[in-house]
């Protein structure tokens, strides 16, 4: 069983930056693709960004050029640097892990709230 614990959320103003972290309680996070999802009030959970074990990244179009996903495998930690935040980025952000042989998300974090005021 892998536990994912997010931190770093908060209340900021439009244009500000935040860095989210996700600590994974696993001996070796290398075999996992890691990702961030978010869920705004009244909306479905949506994909934000992902990073493979080899460091390949992908982003949803809404955050390209503003968000940067990264990982530190030595620390089993995932990050999401969010710059130039917009009110529409307001959501609960979830960390997720998918084992390399899996076809779906295997583990979810509990989420961290990000609120961006205009």
Phi, psi and omega in degrees: 000133180250131174255135179242127183235115180271155174205166175106355179289171179169190179254122180224171177262159177304135182095346180282176179236154173216152172236119176269147176234153177220113179266129181255129179272075182217148182295322184214113182274357184305319184287000185254136162280132182248148184210162171243136172236166175215155179221116176273158181304129177077005181239164177285158174293136182232153178289140176246305183198157178216156177220130181279173179296336179269357176098002176291139185237155174214147184224152168287150186301328184298336186246356181302133181087348180244325181252147176226123177263141178208167180216150174239098185293331178295330180258000183052046184230138177250145181232156170221107175274122183243114180247160179049052183295147180239156179305328180287354173278353180300124183182170166271127182258131183243139172269145181218151179226137179231121178294149190297338179264359183272155179253008180209169176295130181266326184221145177235148170275180183273347177098152175223136186277132172240123179236126181244118180267151182271000000 
